[in-house]
Amino acid sequence: MMVLDDLSNYLMNSVSSKLDRILERQTSTTQTSWQENAIAQSLSASQQNRVFSRPIISGMA
């Protein structure tokens, strides 16, 4: 049972790590574009630091 638990933990950590890298790559481009956009920065939500991005992963249900 211990081997199965170790394998399961390894696989979950590996998938989680890869997913984190994918999400970081997706959101960093959007965040940079938002920060460099004068119109976006003029919005009150931007000025109050209340803008959040949510990545969307298609194909995962």
C-alpha positions as CSV (number, residue, x, y, z in Angstrom):
1,M,0.0,0.0,0.0
2,M,2.9,2.4,0.8
3,V,4.3,2.0,-2.8
4,L,0.9,2.9,-4.2
5,D,0.6,6.0,-2.0
6,D,4.1,7.1,-3.0
7,L,3.3,6.7,-6.7
8,S,0.0,8.5,-6.3
9,N,1.7,11.4,-4.5
10,Y,4.4,11.6,-7.1
11,L,2.0,11.7,-10.0
12,M,-0.2,14.3,-8.4
13,N,2.8,16.5,-7.6
14,S,4.1,16.1,-11.2
15,V,0.8,17.0,-12.8
16,S,0.2,19.9,-10.4
17,S,3.7,21.3,-11.1
18,K,3.2,21.1,-14.9
19,L,-0.3,22.7,-14.6
20,D,1.2,25.5,-12.4
21,R,3.8,26.3,-15.1
22,I,1.1,26.3,-17.9
23,L,-1.1,28.6,-15.9
24,E,1.7,31.0,-15.0
25,R,2.7,31.2,-18.7
26,Q,-0.9,32.0,-19.7
27,T,-1.6,34.6,-17.1
28,S,1.8,36.4,-17.2
29,T,1.1,37.6,-20.8
30,T,-2.3,38.8,-20.0
31,Q,-1.1,40.6,-16.8
32,T,1.7,42.3,-18.7
33,S,-0.7,43.5,-21.5
34,W,-3.2,44.8,-18.9
35,Q,-0.5,46.7,-17.0
36,E,0.8,48.3,-20.1
37,N,-2.7,49.4,-21.4
38,A,-3.4,53.0,-20.5
39,I,-7.2,52.5,-20.8
40,A,-7.2,49.5,-18.6
41,Q,-5.1,51.3,-16.0
42,S,-7.6,54.2,-16.0
43,L,-10.3,52.0,-14.7
44,S,-11.2,52.3,-11.0
45,A,-10.7,48.6,-10.4
46,S,-7.1,48.8,-11.7
47,Q,-6.4,51.9,-9.6
48,Q,-7.7,50.1,-6.5
49,N,-5.7,46.9,-7.4
50,R,-8.9,44.9,-7.7
51,V,-8.3,43.2,-11.0
52,F,-7.8,39.4,-11.0
53,S,-7.2,37.1,-13.9
54,R,-8.6,33.6,-14.1
55,P,-7.1,31.2,-16.6
56,I,-9.5,28.9,-18.5
57,I,-8.5,25.4,-19.3
58,S,-10.5,24.0,-22.1
59,G,-11.0,20.3,-22.4
60,M,-11.0,19.6,-18.7
61,A,-14.4,18.8,-17.2
